Amino acid sequence: MPLPPAPSKRAALLSPEAFSLKASEAAFEEAASQARPAITPRASAPAQAAPATAQQNANSRPRKAAPKDPKPDTRGVGKPQRPPTQPVAKQAAPAASPPVPAPVQAAAPSAGRPAAPAKSARRSNQKSTQNGQARLFVLDTNVLLHDPTSLFRFEEHDIFLPMIVLEELDGHKKGMTEVARNGRQTSRTLDALVAQQGGDMAKGLKLAATGHLAARGMLYFQTEPLDSQLPSSLPQGKADNQILGVVKALSDKYPQREVILVSKDINMRVKARALGLAAEDYENDKTLEDGELLYSGALALPQDFWTRQSKTIESWQSGSHTFYRVGGPVVVQFYINQFVYFEAPGEPSLYARVTEIRDKTAVLKTLKDYTHLKSAVWGVSSRNREQNFALNLLMDPEVDFVTLTGTAGTGKTLMALASGLTQVLDDRRYTEIIMTRATVSVGEDIGFLPGTEEEKMGPWMGALDDNLEFLAKGDGGNAGEWGRSATNELIRSRIKVKSMNFMRGRTFMNKYVIIDEAQNLTPKQMKTLITRAGPGTKIICMGNLAQIDTPYLTEGSSGLTYAVDRFKGWPHGGHITLARGERSRLADFASDAL
């Protein structure tokens, strides 16, 4: 094998064509020893030859890195070797000066290795910071009263609390409301942060000192007066305007930092932006930015689904259900207990539920058809595809938690009650039905109601009475007046109406719990209700996200949205969004047109 030619000057890299990757280390050592006399001048001293040899060996060792260099220096490489002439000796004469260190020589621009990683790292930091510094968030009082843990939700950024915020917190700490509890919890959190060892309020307190390691920023209190010039039209004594003044003063004092006001008050944010200040909403409590991104519980299979699965599909029969093991790119979109359906003209339809996901395959289980009257649940049969999906979830004993969403008239309450009565009275799977709902009025409050707990909840349970009247009529329609009365008494004896105010600390065992109008619950209230479930209990949450009546709740921050998003993919939970109204043609048209 021919030996590679010697480089014409020091620190020059060999081209990829100058040597073979299969050459051994001995061949390169021999090439270096033979090329050494060719580049040594006739009158050079031994001390000058040594650095050249070391430099050649350094160039010959990283032979595998040479092909990766995008622009190797190939000047003088590949030329035939000739004895050095007088011009070569003149070029080598400046070598008597002190040699340049090898790392500096390798870092020359000709090597084509600029410090790109450092620049990209700085760019990535600028996405979350400004000028390499963490942002400074000024929190409004309503943020702390809304979420006591909001202090630890800003990652590496810093937090500033004006003095007026602490004053307002002190005014909200009395009472038994949710706002008062959050105010007291915030005060206890601040006390723990102030009491940390070695903390100095003037220099800032570490937010991670109490165990919240995700909060890597600092907490600053207003320890000195901050003067700022606000428009004279803004009353100086109002708390909101004082907070705006603090934000303005901080922006003037620290022009190199990005100072942002965080408030749940829309008018507060509008005023801040009108003054040229940065303001944002507190969005950590939002499960979704857009309600349309909510998990629907059903997925339409593509038209070429069976064509792609023709080589890997497996099927088997178990009882009245057929199972299919499928693969392909659509499997990555599946969740456990998600419904999938295939509808194409001229081909048999498929309605199934995902029961297993393993690697790149999934197992689909066909559904029980509740559209026929012989499979009706307490006289109720499904009228559309989504209702059939919902009844399969409601009647499955392995599913402990079901969420149903949909517009008015889609049959949420009726199907939940019919399934509950069938499993309580016929199957004896549960002992009784417990029904509750959030007591939020659509209009003005009518005041206190007399009577017991169930009598007080009576006006809120009009939907229950309407659906029970329909179910009792269908079950005892041919039994006469006495039969209908007996059926009503039996149904009423197995249904208990409870208030949410007395749910804390309770445990329901072998109960069928229905939470109606769940869209008006906060995530904390939803957690309180779901954690009441004991052994053998099934919970059904129903609601319409377009009819939220609770102040300060949106589709993205509702407890129902929170539960749907957190429980998707759980093997013992399921969700379905009912799309079509079946109450009446008038109600269906009004739901779309109004």
Buried (B, 14 or more C-beta within 10 A) or exposed (E): EEBBBBBEEBBBBBBBEBBEEEBEEEBBEEBBEEBBEEBBBEEBEEEBBEEBBEBBEBBBEEBEEBEEBEEBBBEEBEEEEEEBEEEBEEEBEEEEEEBEEBEEBBEEEBBEEEEEEEEEEEEEBEEEBBEEBBBBBBBBBBBBBBBBBBBBBBEBBBBBBBBBBBEBBEEBBEEEEEEBBBBBBBBEBBEEBEEBEEBEEEEBBBBBBBEBEEBBBBBBBBEEEBEBEBEEEBEEEEBBBBBBBBBBBBBEEEEEBBBBBBBBBEEBBEBBEEBEBBBEBBEBBBBBEEBEEBBBBBBEBBEEBBEBBEEEBEEEEEEEBBBBBBBBEBBEEBBBBBBBBBEBEEEEEBBBBBBBBEEEBBBBBBBBBBBEEEBBBBBBBBBBBBBBBBBBBBBBEEBBBBBBBBBBBBBBBBBBBBBBBBBBBEEEBBBBBBBBBBBBEEEEEEEEEEEEEEEBBBEBBEBBEEBBEBBBEBBBEEEEEEBBEBBBEBBEEBBBBBBBEEBEEEEBEBBBBBBBBBBBBBBBBBBBBBEBBEEBBBBBBBBBBEEBEBEEBBBBBBBBBBBBBBBBBBEEBBBBBBBBBBBEEEBBEBBEEE
